[in-house]
Amino acid sequence: MKLKNSIKSIAIGSFDGIHKAHRVLIDEVEGVVIIERNRASLTVGYRRSLYIKKPCFFYHFNKIKKLTAEDFIVKLKDDFPKLEKIVVGYDFAFGYKKEGDSRLLKELFDGDVVVIDEVKESNISIHTRVIKNYLDCGNIKSANMLLGRNFKLGGMVVKGQGIGKEKLVPTLNLKVYDCYTPKAGVYKSYTNIDGIWLKSVTFLGHRVTTDGLFAIESYILDRDIGIVTGFVEIEFVEFIRENRKFNSLDSLKSQIEKDIEKGRK
């Protein structure tokens, strides 16, 4: 509570993805209030704080969604007794059924309210929904441009089918939770092993040639990584090809070898 009590300026929002527009708000303040909804996020839960580098305070949406706009401000004042400044985006809404906007915020809060105008990159509005649309299309380069970094997801290493190392290529298989995933297919990527980012080729989607199950599989280029366990992250750099079904494992392996060559370039 001592740290919270000392905060004089905060930015408020969901900050899903921590993209370039979010950073404009974050740069204005000492601390960040994150509204957590626990649904498919560009950046999951506490991992947002890894990109913010400032004190983060999480408000779970289900616990505040019935607060009126006035009650929400009361909560902020109680949680941040020294609060003097609130920074929000131009489309900010708060309170029960989004009854409040930036204009009402200025009426209810007796300190300074800063409203950040729409932020654009190459004349494209930077919004989480726009980034998600790019990811849905496999347009990783445009998504990364708006994020200001490579799109990343992480998960726990799990046991795969058992045929990769024997009949195809050895891969790391990940189980992810509450992550927004891009279009199914094969990508140039980087995979973090023990703190080192290694060039890789990553498949994401349903294994339609084999068991039909959804998988995220990463092949590390030109390196024997041995046995890997625990949490692993993958950065997506470029879309290589669509997911498709092959008539045989030999045909699939031949295509994988072509994907790897593209991944090396």
Protein Blocks (a to p, Z undefined) as FASTA:
>chain_A
ZZmmmpcbdcddjkpoiaaklmmmmmmpmbdcdddehiacfbgcjlmmmmnopacddddf
klmmmpcfklmmmmmmmmmmmbcbdcddfkbcedehhlacfklmmmmpmcdcddddddde
ehiacdfklmmmmmmnopamlmmmmnopacdddddddddehlmmmmmcccdddddehiac
ddeddddddddeehiacdddddedddfklnopacdddddehiaebjaehjdddddfbdfb
dcdddfbfklmmmmmmmmmmmmmZZ
